[in-house]
Amino acid sequence: GSSMDVAKLVALLAEPTTTQPLAEMYGINNARGKRLPLIQVPTTAGTGSEVTPLSIITTGVKEKKGVSATQLLPDLAILDGDLTVSLPPAVSAATGIDAMVHAIEAYTSRFRKNP
């Protein structure tokens, strides 16, 4: 998910008319402007970054910050299970568990729960 999160921000920051610095985008709905076209193709299971308007990045040694903005939703997400076949078993298991935990978290959350 980290590489896809970075790609989302690059697509926003590299858009020729964007003048807003990344530091002003952190938070919810702070990003302004357009982004470049964006297609995301995950090669593991787990984060769901390819279908969310969020980007979490490490900004320092131990600091993570996030940008939440509709501009970060990709134009297209391509899901191909065959891309996960070559993963080492431990990575496949860890990302599968990550996907399951995200699903449980979404289902049991009291906040912003889907109907």
N, C-alpha and C positions, 0 to 999 in steps of 0.2 A: 503494500500500500504506500510505502514511503516514496517510491519512485513515481507513482501516479499522482500523489499529492504535490510533489515538486513540479511535475509536468503541468498540472492545473495552474499553478502560480506562474510558471514560465509562459504559458499561453496567455495569461492576463498581462503580465509585465512586459512581454515582448510585442504586444499589439502596438503598432506604430503611433497611435494617438494617446496611449497611456502615458501620463506624466506623474501619476500618484506613486509615491515610494511605498515599498512593501511595509515599512514600519507604520504607515497610516492605514493599512488594510486589516491589521489584526483586529479580531473581534467579530461581531455579528453585523452583517450588512454595512460594513464600512468601505468595502471596495466599490470603486466607481469605474464606469467605462465598459468597453467591450473587451473581448479576448479573441485570440486567434482560434480557428477551427481546432477541435480537440476530439480525438478518438482514443479510447483506452482499451487495452487488451491485457487483462490480468493473467498471470501465468501460475498463480497459486490460488487456493481458496482462502477466505478469511476476512479481509478487511472490508470489502464492499466499497472501497474508495471509488471504483469506476461508476457508481450510481449515487453518489452523494455530493452535496454542494459544499463540502468541507475539505480543508487542507490543513494538516498538522505537520509542522516542521520543527526540527531542532535548530534553535538560533544561537546556541552557545554550547558550552560543555555539558551542562545539565538542564538547559532551559528549552521547553517546547512552547510554541505559540500556535494559534489557529486563526484561520480565516474562514468565515462562513458567509458565503454569498452565492446567489443564484447563478452568477457568471461562471462559477466553477463546475457546474453540471456539464459533463461532456456531451457532445453532439451525438456520440454513438459509443456504446460499449459492446465489444465483441467477446462473448464467452465461449471458449472452446475447451472442453474437458480434456481433449487430447494433449493440450499444452502442459498439463500437470503430470502426465505419465512418466516423464523422465526425472521427476523430482526424487531426491533421496527419500526413503521411507520415513525418516524422522521429520523431515521438512513437510512432507505430505500430511503426516499425522498432526503436527503442530498447527499447520494452517487450517486443517479440517476442524480441529478443536476450537481454533479462533473463530471460525465461521459459526460453529454451534453456540459458542458463548455469546457472540453478537446477537444471534437469533433469540436466545433465552433472555438476554438483557432487554431486547426490544419488546418481547412478549410480556415480561414482568414489570417493566417500568411503569411508575405511576405518572410520570410526566410525559406530555406530548405523545401519548399512546395512540396508535392507529385504532380506529373503531373495530 
